[in-house]
Amino acid sequence: MTQFNKDDFRFDGMYLMYTGEQGYCTEYYGEDAHPTRVGKARDMFIARFKYGSKPWKTWVNFMVKNFTVEEYATRIAHNETPVAIMQSKGFLEPALKKQCKKAGYPQTVAGWKQMIHDSVQRDIATA
């Protein structure tokens, strides 16, 4: 299995891509690409940060510690969202941790889900 390398991540303000070794998950540019790219390895899509406000460096650190390139690529190929993949191993964005702390819930994925559930139940009860 191929480990992620921090130095091989590239963030352009919206997309986080991986340019390093991708093991057996490597995809190559085909004939439909510009002639200078044909046969070269494609960068791997990691995540899109719509407003550029998400902590992409926190994502990178978590990915390097908790995922292999093949594991992440396989899950993306099976149409899992980047957020769901990260949360499956316990990742919670700093802004969500802050909300959990403020509301008195544990700063974990389970605590965040419980906070949302309780909030919805309160809204239903007051409707």
VEXLO-307729 format. One record per atom (N, C-alpha, C): residue number from 0; residue in one letter; chain; atom name; x, y, z. Coordinates in nm, 2 decimals, padded with zeros to 4 digits. Each point is the difference from the previous one (the first is absolute). Example, Ala and Ser with C-alpha at 12.3 -4.5 7.8 and 13.67 -1.06 7.14 Angstrom:
BEGIN
ATOM   resi   resn   chain   name        x        y        z
ATOM      0      A       A      N    01.32   -00.57    00.78
ATOM      0      A       A     CA   -00.09    00.12    00.00
ATOM      0      A       A      C    00.09    00.12    00.00
ATOM      1      S       A      N   -00.04    00.11   -00.07
ATOM      1      S       A     CA    00.09    00.11    00.00
ATOM      1      S       A      C   -00.08    00.11    00.08
//
This chain:
BEGIN
ATOM   resi   resn   chain   name        x        y        z
ATOM      0      M       A      N    00.08   -00.12    00.00
ATOM      0      M       A     CA   -00.08    00.12    00.00
ATOM      0      M       A      C    00.09    00.13    00.00
ATOM      1      T       A      N   -00.05    00.09   -00.07
ATOM      1      T       A     CA    00.08    00.13   -00.02
ATOM      1      T       A      C   -00.05    00.10    00.10
ATOM      2      Q       A      N    00.10    00.06    00.08
ATOM      2      Q       A     CA   -00.03    00.10    00.10
ATOM      2      Q       A      C   -00.01    00.14   -00.07
ATOM      3      F       A      N   -00.09    00.08    00.05
ATOM      3      F       A     CA    00.00    00.14   -00.05
ATOM      3      F       A      C    00.13    00.07    00.05
ATOM      4      N       A      N    00.04    00.09   -00.08
ATOM      4      N       A     CA    00.12    00.09    00.03
ATOM      4      N       A      C   -00.05    00.14    00.01
ATOM      5      K       A      N    00.02    00.07    00.11
ATOM      5      K       A     CA   -00.05    00.14    00.02
ATOM      5      K       A      C    00.05    00.09   -00.11
ATOM      6      D       A      N    00.12   -00.02   -00.05
ATOM      6      D       A     CA    00.06    00.09   -00.10
ATOM      6      D       A      C   -00.07   -00.01   -00.14
ATOM      7      D       A      N   -00.07   -00.11   -00.02
ATOM      7      D       A     CA   -00.06   -00.02   -00.13
ATOM      7      D       A      C   -00.15    00.05   -00.01
ATOM      8      F       A      N   -00.05    00.07    00.10
ATOM      8      F       A     CA   -00.13    00.05   -00.01
ATOM      8      F       A      C    00.01    00.14   -00.06
ATOM      9      R       A      N   -00.10    00.04   -00.08
ATOM      9      R       A     CA   -00.01    00.13   -00.07
ATOM      9      R       A      C   -00.14    00.06    00.02
ATOM     10      F       A      N    00.00    00.12    00.05
ATOM     10      F       A     CA   -00.13    00.07    00.02
ATOM     10      F       A      C    00.00    00.13   -00.08
ATOM     11      D       A      N   -00.10    00.02   -00.08
ATOM     11      D       A     CA    00.00    00.12   -00.09
ATOM     11      D       A      C   -00.10    00.10    00.05
ATOM     12      G       A      N   -00.06   -00.01    00.12
ATOM     12      G       A     CA   -00.10    00.09    00.04
ATOM     12      G       A      C   -00.14   -00.05    00.00
ATOM     13      M       A      N   -00.01   -00.12   -00.07
ATOM     13      M       A     CA   -00.13   -00.06    00.00
ATOM     13      M       A      C    00.01   -00.15    00.00
ATOM     14      Y       A      N    00.10   -00.06   -00.07
ATOM     14      Y       A     CA    00.01   -00.14   -00.01
ATOM     14      Y       A      C    00.13   -00.05    00.07
ATOM     15      L       A      N   -00.01   -00.11    00.07
ATOM     15      L       A     CA    00.12   -00.06    00.06
ATOM     15      L       A      C    00.02   -00.12   -00.09
ATOM     16      M       A      N    00.12   -00.01   -00.05
ATOM     16      M       A     CA    00.04   -00.11   -00.09
ATOM     16      M       A      C    00.13   -00.07    00.06
ATOM     17      Y       A      N    00.02   -00.12   -00.04
ATOM     17      Y       A     CA    00.12   -00.08    00.04
ATOM     17      Y       A      C    00.08   -00.03   -00.13
ATOM     18      T       A      N    00.13    00.04    00.00
ATOM     18      T       A     CA    00.08   -00.01   -00.12
ATOM     18      T       A      C    00.10   -00.11    00.02
ATOM     19      G       A      N    00.01   -00.07    00.11
ATOM     19      G       A     CA    00.10   -00.10    00.03
ATOM     19      G       A      C   -00.03   -00.14   -00.05
ATOM     20      E       A      N    00.08   -00.09    00.04
ATOM     20      E       A     CA   -00.02   -00.14   -00.04
ATOM     20      E       A      C   -00.14   -00.05    00.05
ATOM     21      Q       A      N   -00.07   -00.07   -00.10
ATOM     21      Q       A     CA   -00.13   -00.04    00.03
ATOM     21      Q       A      C   -00.02   -00.15   -00.01
ATOM     22      G       A      N    00.11   -00.07   -00.01
ATOM     22      G       A     CA   -00.01   -00.15    00.00
ATOM     22      G       A      C   -00.08   -00.05   -00.11
ATOM     23      Y       A      N   -00.08   -00.11    00.03
ATOM     23      Y       A     CA   -00.08   -00.06   -00.11
ATOM     23      Y       A      C   -00.12    00.08   -00.04
ATOM     24      C       A      N   -00.02    00.11    00.07
ATOM     24      C       A     CA   -00.12    00.09   -00.03
ATOM     24      C       A      C    00.04    00.11   -00.10
ATOM     25      T       A      N    00.12    00.00   -00.05
ATOM     25      T       A     CA    00.04    00.11   -00.09
ATOM     25      T       A      C   -00.08   -00.01   -00.13
ATOM     26      E       A      N   -00.05    00.12   -00.04
ATOM     26      E       A     CA   -00.07    00.02   -00.13
ATOM     26      E       A      C    00.09    00.08   -00.09
ATOM     27      Y       A      N    00.00   -00.03   -00.13
ATOM     27      Y       A     CA    00.08    00.07   -00.09
ATOM     27      Y       A      C   -00.08    00.08   -00.10
ATOM     28      Y       A      N    00.05    00.11   -00.05
ATOM     28      Y       A     CA   -00.06    00.07   -00.11
ATOM     28      Y       A      C   -00.01   -00.08   -00.12
ATOM     29      G       A      N   -00.11    00.01   -00.07
ATOM     29      G       A     CA   -00.02   -00.08   -00.13
ATOM     29      G       A      C    00.02    00.09   -00.12
ATOM     30      E       A      N   -00.05   -00.05   -00.11
ATOM     30      E       A     CA    00.01    00.07   -00.13
ATOM     30      E       A      C   -00.08    00.13    00.00
ATOM     31      D       A      N   -00.10    00.01    00.08
ATOM     31      D       A     CA   -00.08    00.12    00.00
ATOM     31      D       A      C    00.06    00.12    00.07
ATOM     32      A       A      N    00.12   -00.02    00.06
ATOM     32      A       A     CA    00.07    00.10    00.07
ATOM     32      A       A      C    00.09    00.08   -00.09
ATOM     33      H       A      N    00.06    00.11    00.04
ATOM     33      H       A     CA    00.10    00.07   -00.07
ATOM     33      H       A      C    00.11   -00.09   -00.03
ATOM     34      P       A      N    00.06    00.01   -00.12
ATOM     34      P       A     CA    00.11   -00.09   -00.03
ATOM     34      P       A      C    00.12   -00.01    00.10
ATOM     35      T       A      N    00.02    00.11    00.07
ATOM     35      T       A     CA    00.11    00.00    00.09
ATOM     35      T       A      C   -00.03   -00.08    00.13
ATOM     36      R       A      N   -00.13   -00.03    00.02
ATOM     36      R       A     CA   -00.04   -00.08    00.12
ATOM     36      R       A      C   -00.03   -00.14   -00.02
ATOM     37      V       A      N   -00.01   -00.04   -00.13
ATOM     37      V       A     CA   -00.04   -00.14   -00.03
ATOM     37      V       A      C    00.10   -00.10    00.06
ATOM     38      G       A      N   -00.05   -00.10    00.08
ATOM     38      G       A     CA    00.09   -00.10    00.07
ATOM     38      G       A      C    00.05    00.04    00.13
ATOM     39      K       A      N   -00.02    00.13    00.04
ATOM     39      K       A     CA    00.04    00.04    00.13
ATOM     39      K       A      C   -00.10   -00.02    00.11
ATOM     40      A       A      N    00.04   -00.02    00.12
ATOM     40      A       A     CA   -00.09   -00.02    00.11
ATOM     40      A       A      C   -00.09    00.12    00.03
ATOM     41      R       A      N   -00.13   -00.02    00.03
ATOM     41      R       A     CA   -00.09    00.11    00.04
ATOM     41      R       A      C    00.02    00.02    00.15
ATOM     42      D       A      N   -00.03    00.13    00.04
ATOM     42      D       A     CA    00.00    00.03    00.14
ATOM     42      D       A      C   -00.13   -00.06    00.06
ATOM     43      M       A      N    00.00   -00.05    00.12
ATOM     43      M       A     CA   -00.11   -00.06    00.07
ATOM     43      M       A      C   -00.08    00.11    00.07
ATOM     44      F       A      N   -00.13    00.00   -00.03
ATOM     44      F       A     CA   -00.09    00.09    00.07
ATOM     44      F       A      C   -00.02   -00.04    00.15
ATOM     45      I       A      N    00.02    00.09    00.09
ATOM     45      I       A     CA   -00.02   -00.03    00.14
ATOM     45      I       A      C   -00.13    00.06    00.05
ATOM     46      A       A      N   -00.02    00.14   -00.02
ATOM     46      A       A     CA   -00.12    00.06    00.05
ATOM     46      A       A      C   -00.01    00.14   -00.06
ATOM     47      R       A      N   -00.13    00.05    00.00
ATOM     47      R       A     CA   -00.02    00.13   -00.05
ATOM     47      R       A      C   -00.05    00.09    00.12
ATOM     48      F       A      N    00.07    00.11    00.02
ATOM     48      F       A     CA   -00.04    00.09    00.10
ATOM     48      F       A      C   -00.07    00.12   -00.06
ATOM     49      K       A      N   -00.13   -00.01    00.00
ATOM     49      K       A     CA   -00.08    00.10   -00.07
ATOM     49      K       A      C    00.03    00.15    00.03
ATOM     50      Y       A      N    00.02    00.03    00.12
ATOM     50      Y       A     CA    00.02    00.14    00.04
ATOM     50      Y       A      C    00.14    00.02    00.04
ATOM     51      G       A      N    00.09   -00.09   -00.01
ATOM     51      G       A     CA    00.14    00.01    00.04
ATOM     51      G       A      C    00.02    00.02    00.15
ATOM     52      S       A      N   -00.11   -00.02    00.08
ATOM     52      S       A     CA    00.02    00.03    00.14
ATOM     52      S       A      C    00.03   -00.12    00.08
ATOM     53      K       A      N   -00.01   -00.12   -00.06
ATOM     53      K       A     CA    00.02   -00.12    00.07
ATOM     53      K       A      C    00.15   -00.02    00.03
ATOM     54      P       A      N    00.03   -00.06    00.11
ATOM     54      P       A     CA    00.15   -00.02    00.04
ATOM     54      P       A      C    00.06   -00.11   -00.08
ATOM     55      W       A      N    00.05    00.03   -00.13
ATOM     55      W       A     CA    00.05   -00.10   -00.08
ATOM     55      W       A      C    00.13   -00.06    00.06
ATOM     56      K       A      N    00.08    00.08    00.07
ATOM     56      K       A     CA    00.12   -00.06    00.06
ATOM     56      K       A      C   -00.03   -00.10    00.11
ATOM     57      T       A      N   -00.11    00.02    00.07
ATOM     57      T       A     CA   -00.05   -00.09    00.10
ATOM     57      T       A      C   -00.04   -00.13   -00.07
ATOM     58      W       A      N   -00.06    00.01   -00.11
ATOM     58      W       A     CA   -00.04   -00.12   -00.08
ATOM     58      W       A      C    00.12   -00.08   -00.04
ATOM     59      V       A      N    00.10    00.07   -00.05
ATOM     59      V       A     CA    00.13   -00.06   -00.05
ATOM     59      V       A      C    00.06   -00.08    00.12
ATOM     60      N       A      N    00.02    00.07    00.11
ATOM     60      N       A     CA    00.06   -00.07    00.12
ATOM     60      N       A      C   -00.08   -00.12    00.04
ATOM     61      F       A      N   -00.13    00.01    00.00
ATOM     61      F       A     CA   -00.08   -00.12    00.04
ATOM     61      F       A      C    00.01   -00.11   -00.10
ATOM     62      M       A      N    00.00    00.03   -00.13
ATOM     62      M       A     CA    00.01   -00.10   -00.10
ATOM     62      M       A      C    00.13   -00.07    00.00
ATOM     63      V       A      N    00.11    00.07    00.02
ATOM     63      V       A     CA    00.13   -00.06    00.01
ATOM     63      V       A      C    00.01   -00.10    00.11
ATOM     64      K       A      N   -00.06    00.03    00.11
ATOM     64      K       A     CA    00.00   -00.09    00.12
ATOM     64      K       A      C   -00.10   -00.12   -00.01
ATOM     65      N       A      N   -00.11    00.02   -00.07
ATOM     65      N       A     CA   -00.11   -00.10    00.01
ATOM     65      N       A      C   -00.04   -00.07   -00.13
ATOM     66      F       A      N    00.05    00.03   -00.11
ATOM     66      F       A     CA   -00.04   -00.06   -00.13
ATOM     66      F       A      C    00.12   -00.04   -00.08
ATOM     67      T       A      N   -00.02   -00.10   -00.09
ATOM     67      T       A     CA    00.10   -00.03   -00.11
ATOM     67      T       A      C   -00.06    00.06   -00.12
ATOM     68      V       A      N    00.08    00.02   -00.10
ATOM     68      V       A     CA   -00.05    00.06   -00.13
ATOM     68      V       A      C   -00.11   -00.09   -00.06
ATOM     69      E       A      N    00.03   -00.13    00.00
ATOM     69      E       A     CA   -00.09   -00.10   -00.06
ATOM     69      E       A      C   -00.14    00.00    00.07
ATOM     70      E       A      N    00.01    00.00    00.14
ATOM     70      E       A     CA   -00.13    00.00    00.07
ATOM     70      E       A      C   -00.08    00.12   -00.03
ATOM     71      Y       A      N    00.06    00.12    00.00
ATOM     71      Y       A     CA   -00.08    00.12   -00.03
ATOM     71      Y       A      C   -00.05    00.00   -00.14
ATOM     72      A       A      N    00.08   -00.04   -00.10
ATOM     72      A       A     CA   -00.04    00.00   -00.14
ATOM     72      A       A      C   -00.11   -00.10   -00.03
ATOM     73      T       A      N    00.00   -00.11    00.07
ATOM     73      T       A     CA   -00.10   -00.10   -00.02
ATOM     73      T       A      C   -00.13    00.05    00.06
ATOM     74      R       A      N    00.00    00.07    00.11
ATOM     74      R       A     CA   -00.12    00.05    00.06
ATOM     74      R       A      C   -00.06    00.11   -00.08
ATOM     75      I       A      N    00.08    00.09   -00.06
ATOM     75      I       A     CA   -00.04    00.11   -00.09
ATOM     75      I       A      C   -00.06   -00.07   -00.12
ATOM     76      A       A      N    00.06   -00.10   -00.06
ATOM     76      A       A     CA   -00.05   -00.07   -00.12
ATOM     76      A       A      C   -00.14   -00.07    00.03
ATOM     77      H       A      N   -00.03   -00.03    00.13
ATOM     77      H       A     CA   -00.13   -00.06    00.03
ATOM     77      H       A      C   -00.10    00.11    00.04
ATOM     78      N       A      N    00.03    00.12   -00.04
ATOM     78      N       A     CA   -00.09    00.12    00.02
ATOM     78      N       A      C   -00.03    00.04    00.14
ATOM     79      E       A      N    00.10   -00.03    00.09
ATOM     79      E       A     CA   -00.01    00.06    00.14
ATOM     79      E       A      C    00.05    00.14   -00.01
ATOM     80      T       A      N   -00.06    00.09    00.08
ATOM     80      T       A     CA    00.04    00.14    00.00
ATOM     80      T       A      C    00.13    00.01    00.08
ATOM     81      P       A      N    00.09    00.10   -00.03
ATOM     81      P       A     CA    00.12    00.02    00.08
ATOM     81      P       A      C   -00.03    00.02    00.15
ATOM     82      V       A      N   -00.11    00.08    00.03
ATOM     82      V       A     CA   -00.03    00.02    00.14
ATOM     82      V       A      C   -00.04   -00.13    00.07
ATOM     83      A       A      N   -00.08   -00.09   -00.06
ATOM     83      A       A     CA   -00.04   -00.12    00.06
ATOM     83      A       A      C    00.12   -00.10    00.02
ATOM     84      I       A      N    00.09    00.01   -00.10
ATOM     84      I       A     CA    00.12   -00.09    00.01
ATOM     84      I       A      C    00.08    00.05    00.12
ATOM     85      M       A      N    00.02    00.13    00.02
ATOM     85      M       A     CA    00.08    00.05    00.11
ATOM     85      M       A      C   -00.07   -00.03    00.13
ATOM     86      Q       A      N   -00.13    00.03    00.01
ATOM     86      Q       A     CA   -00.07   -00.03    00.12
ATOM     86      Q       A      C    00.00   -00.14    00.05
ATOM     87      S       A      N    00.01   -00.09   -00.10
ATOM     87      S       A     CA    00.00   -00.15    00.03
ATOM     87      S       A      C    00.12   -00.03    00.09
ATOM     88      K       A      N    00.10    00.08    00.00
ATOM     88      K       A     CA    00.12   -00.03    00.08
ATOM     88      K       A      C    00.01    00.10    00.12
ATOM     89      G       A      N   -00.11    00.08    00.02
ATOM     89      G       A     CA    00.00    00.09    00.12
ATOM     89      G       A      C    00.04    00.14   -00.03
ATOM     90      F       A      N    00.01    00.04   -00.13
ATOM     90      F       A     CA    00.04    00.14   -00.02
ATOM     90      F       A      C   -00.12    00.09    00.02
ATOM     91      L       A      N    00.02    00.11    00.07
ATOM     91      L       A     CA   -00.11    00.10    00.01
ATOM     91      L       A      C    00.07    00.14   -00.01
ATOM     92      E       A      N   -00.05    00.08   -00.09
ATOM     92      E       A     CA    00.06    00.13   -00.03
ATOM     92      E       A      C    00.00    00.09    00.12
ATOM     93      P       A      N    00.10    00.08    00.02
ATOM     93      P       A     CA    00.01    00.09    00.11
ATOM     93      P       A      C   -00.12    00.08    00.03
ATOM     94      A       A      N   -00.07    00.05   -00.10
ATOM     94      A       A     CA   -00.12    00.08    00.02
ATOM     94      A       A      C   -00.11   -00.08    00.06
ATOM     95      L       A      N   -00.01   -00.13   -00.04
ATOM     95      L       A     CA   -00.11   -00.08    00.06
ATOM     95      L       A      C    00.04   -00.04    00.15
ATOM     96      K       A      N    00.13   -00.02    00.02
ATOM     96      K       A     CA    00.04   -00.03    00.14
ATOM     96      K       A      C   -00.03    00.12    00.09
ATOM     97      K       A      N    00.02    00.12   -00.05
ATOM     97      K       A     CA   -00.03    00.12    00.07
ATOM     97      K       A      C   -00.15    00.01    00.04
ATOM     98      Q       A      N   -00.09   -00.03   -00.10
ATOM     98      Q       A     CA   -00.14    00.00    00.02
ATOM     98      Q       A      C   -00.04   -00.11    00.11
ATOM     99      C       A      N    00.06   -00.11   -00.01
ATOM     99      C       A     CA   -00.03   -00.11    00.10
ATOM     99      C       A      C    00.04    00.05    00.14
ATOM    100      K       A      N    00.12    00.05    00.01
ATOM    100      K       A     CA    00.05    00.05    00.13
ATOM    100      K       A      C   -00.10    00.11    00.06
ATOM    101      K       A      N   -00.04    00.09   -00.09
ATOM    101      K       A     CA   -00.09    00.11    00.05
ATOM    101      K       A      C   -00.13   -00.06    00.04
ATOM    102      A       A      N   -00.05   -00.10   -00.06
ATOM    102      A       A     CA   -00.13   -00.06    00.03
ATOM    102      A       A      C    00.01   -00.10    00.11
ATOM    103      G       A      N    00.12   -00.04    00.05
ATOM    103      G       A     CA    00.02   -00.09    00.10
ATOM    103      G       A      C    00.00   -00.15   -00.04
ATOM    104      Y       A      N    00.03   -00.02   -00.12
ATOM    104      Y       A     CA    00.01   -00.14   -00.05
ATOM    104      Y       A      C    00.15   -00.04   -00.02
ATOM    105      P       A      N    00.03   -00.13    00.00
ATOM    105      P       A     CA    00.13   -00.05   -00.03
ATOM    105      P       A      C    00.05    00.05   -00.14
ATOM    106      Q       A      N    00.13    00.03   -00.01
ATOM    106      Q       A     CA    00.05    00.05   -00.12
ATOM    106      Q       A      C    00.04   -00.11   -00.09
ATOM    107      T       A      N   -00.09   -00.09   -00.04
ATOM    107      T       A     CA    00.02   -00.11   -00.08
ATOM    107      T       A      C   -00.11   -00.01   -00.11
ATOM    108      V       A      N    00.01   -00.09   -00.10
ATOM    108      V       A     CA   -00.10   -00.01   -00.10
ATOM    108      V       A      C   -00.13   -00.05    00.07
ATOM    109      A       A      N    00.01   -00.09    00.09
ATOM    109      A       A     CA   -00.13   -00.04    00.07
ATOM    109      A       A      C   -00.06    00.11    00.08
ATOM    110      G       A      N    00.08    00.09    00.06
ATOM    110      G       A     CA   -00.05    00.11    00.08
ATOM    110      G       A      C   -00.07    00.10   -00.10
ATOM    111      W       A      N    00.06    00.02   -00.11
ATOM    111      W       A     CA   -00.05    00.09   -00.10
ATOM    111      W       A      C   -00.14   -00.05   -00.05
ATOM    112      K       A      N    00.00   -00.13   -00.03
ATOM    112      K       A     CA   -00.13   -00.06   -00.05
ATOM    112      K       A      C   -00.11    00.01    00.10
ATOM    113      Q       A      N    00.04   -00.02    00.13
ATOM    113      Q       A     CA   -00.10    00.01    00.11
ATOM    113      Q       A      C   -00.05    00.14    00.01
ATOM    114      M       A      N    00.09    00.10   -00.01
ATOM    114      M       A     CA   -00.04    00.14    00.01
ATOM    114      M       A      C   -00.10    00.03   -00.11
ATOM    115      I       A      N    00.02   -00.04   -00.12
ATOM    115      I       A     CA   -00.09    00.02   -00.11
ATOM    115      I       A      C   -00.13   -00.07    00.02
ATOM    116      H       A      N    00.00   -00.12    00.05
ATOM    116      H       A     CA   -00.12   -00.08    00.03
ATOM    116      H       A      C   -00.08    00.07    00.10
ATOM    117      D       A      N    00.06    00.04    00.11
ATOM    117      D       A     CA   -00.07    00.07    00.11
ATOM    117      D       A      C   -00.06    00.13   -00.05
ATOM    118      S       A      N    00.07    00.08   -00.08
ATOM    118      S       A     CA   -00.04    00.12   -00.05
ATOM    118      S       A      C   -00.13   -00.02   -00.09
ATOM    119      V       A      N    00.00   -00.10   -00.08
ATOM    119      V       A     CA   -00.12   -00.03   -00.09
ATOM    119      V       A      C   -00.11   -00.04    00.09
ATOM    120      Q       A      N    00.02   -00.08    00.10
ATOM    120      Q       A     CA   -00.11   -00.04    00.09
ATOM    120      Q       A      C   -00.06    00.12    00.08
ATOM    121      R       A      N    00.08    00.09    00.04
ATOM    121      R       A     CA   -00.05    00.13    00.06
ATOM    121      R       A      C   -00.08    00.08   -00.09
ATOM    122      D       A      N    00.05    00.01   -00.13
ATOM    122      D       A     CA   -00.08    00.07   -00.10
ATOM    122      D       A      C   -00.13   -00.06   -00.03
ATOM    123      I       A      N   -00.01   -00.13    00.00
ATOM    123      I       A     CA   -00.13   -00.08   -00.03
ATOM    123      I       A      C   -00.09    00.02    00.12
ATOM    124      A       A      N    00.05    00.00    00.12
ATOM    124      A       A     CA   -00.08    00.01    00.12
ATOM    124      A       A      C   -00.06    00.15    00.01
ATOM    125      T       A      N    00.07    00.09   -00.05
ATOM    125      T       A     CA   -00.05    00.14    00.01
ATOM    125      T       A      C   -00.08    00.04   -00.12
ATOM    126      A       A      N   -00.01   -00.08   -00.10
ATOM    126      A       A     CA   -00.08    00.03   -00.12
ATOM    126      A       A      C   -00.14   -00.02    00.02
//
